[in-house]
């Protein structure tokens, strides 16, 4: 019923836009347009440079100014995206983005077009693998596309870093701190950032270094939050540093670039978690470690990314951009007690390492003979990924995996009668996945459970090579109602094989993977909407539905509630998004967004979607709002809010990701402007000191993950350029 309603709403959106075109055109003719026209808003994150007007899907562009406004209240990129991107889940207030979804699915994250999202094992850290200050803009493109691989249908988040400035050496120094307002003693997080930029006529460079020392995190009552608040990872009592470097060389019309990015966060704490009580809504807290506590390795996350590229605007009539890259990452997670009770070592600390290299080739060919502005983007992708998932004590936690993936793609864009633009793309992908032999640490083979305890055997996984191939397509159309009003509709497909190792680590039987042949997840996405920009107001409305053949969900192991077992079934996600931004006067701006998302699974494979999707996938209703005021030429004040609604689709359930999500509201305030030779930045996150549990804590509903979110937290920084 809901799916039919969404499809009707898609059709209705198009009809309303068509029938309302004359009225909108008359309104435009009678008013002065203070805003940008849609043709002036350009996006490059989709690989196909085009104005938003020609893209048959929803796009969010976060400029450097937008990013700097958010960094005045938080350095958490998950929180920043949750505030600025409709359909994005809220932050976990930790390095983990396990539950951060975009339209109910996991987005793929890029840095300068290089995919950094883990391909084979979702460690959920990719949102925090870069210093936010080096990002020039963020491009968020929703839905699947023939231009990118391994997509779950949610979309793509592309962090675009900025180049150096040619000319004499320029330096920027920034110092500051964040601190908990509710407990000043140990809640400071001092930081320093130093950048260098310059170059000659044909060479430019940029180097940025950053260091932060975090203290404790404290909730609205002033109580210390556990260093690992929700069981995945934490930022408290950590050393964080990053180094970013970029060198560009102009060679005639061509350009070479080399980029290196290193990010490292390591926790060293004297505290541990004291469990709460979900049933009685008693929060988990932090207590000092005892001398007799088990030894733990430091929880840390590290990422190296290096890339080299060459671009040229015209080689025999075709633009070219080629790149090669190498990524190496490693994560060590917190100690989990009682997770491996079926072995002689019931406690363990998991770690994951990944090594990837690949190449990307983009060829951009104008097709003026079709129509003005018509173009074909075509190319090739290659990815090799080796992922190891184990425990710090040397045991193997999941089968070692190696992925070799090749793909070719083509996307055509052409116009019809000037007002209609059609986009159509196709991608063919060949993937080979090698898995090593493996013995589960979590599950006994069901065939051995009938006899004596000593006869029970842990499930043995016989490895092998799995072959996959798919040919996803996408097609969409946009219609220019007027210079400022635009309708769009599109269909896209995605192909994903992530999660095989996660499923096999708790497989309930001896199995040969070449016989099992785990199926990939195939995704179909539909979207339609209207967007416009006129008289100083920009607005958009879109509706969407995404269906997948093999969606992932979790349930607790009845023998051990600390173990999450996986299951797969067909599912669908549907919803709508609304955005409004207005330049009220020359120095007042305001806006906001609303996103409503729901999802259901076909739990019994009867073709009916009757089971609500878990909170790991589906966030509650989210409303954002903001107002900005330039109260002088040099000073800007911003007040913003975020409301996360209620979701209670599993009354009485105690299973993973099915907890009751209660509503909460956050307000932030920031101000920044010139003081002396530099810029002073002031901000308060959670200005009202809202006392609430994070969505990930309530959703997981486990006593050892039931932590509150941070209370009011202030930021003060000073930046000088010289």
Secondary structure, DSSP 8 states (H G I E B T S, - for coil): -HHHHHHHHHHHHHHHHHHTHHHHHHHHHTS---S--GGG-EE-TTSS-EEGGG-SS-EEEE-HHHHHHHHTT---HHHHHHHHSTTB----SSS--TT--BTTB--EEEETTEE-S-SSS--S-GGGSS-GGGEEEEEEEES--TTSSS--SSEEEEEEE----SEEEEEEEEEEEEEESS--SS-EEEEEEEEEEEE-SSEEEEEEEEEEE----B-TTS-B--SSSSSS---TTEEEEEEEEEEEEEETTEEEEEEEEEEEEEE--SEEEE--BTTTTB-BEEEE--TTS------EEEEEEEEEEEEEEEETTEEEEEEEEEEEEEEEEEEETTS-TTSS---EEEEEEEEEEEEEEEEEEE-TTTSTT-EEEEEEEEEEEEEEEEETTS-EEEEEEEEEEEEEEEEEEEEETTTEEEEEEEEEEEEEEEE--EEEEEEE-GGGSSS-GGG--EEEEE-EEEEEEE--EEEEEEEESSSSEEEEEEEEEEEE-TTHHHHHTT-SS-EEHHHH----EEEEEEEEEEEEEETTEEEEEEEEEEEEEEEEEEEEETTEEEEEEEEEEEEEEEEEEEEEEEE-SSSEEEEEEEEEEEEEE-TTSSS---EE--TTT----EEEEEEEEE-SSS-EEEEEEEEE--B-SSTT--STT---B--EEEEEEEEEEEETTEEEEEEEESTT----B-HHHHHH--GGG-BB----EEEEEEEEE-
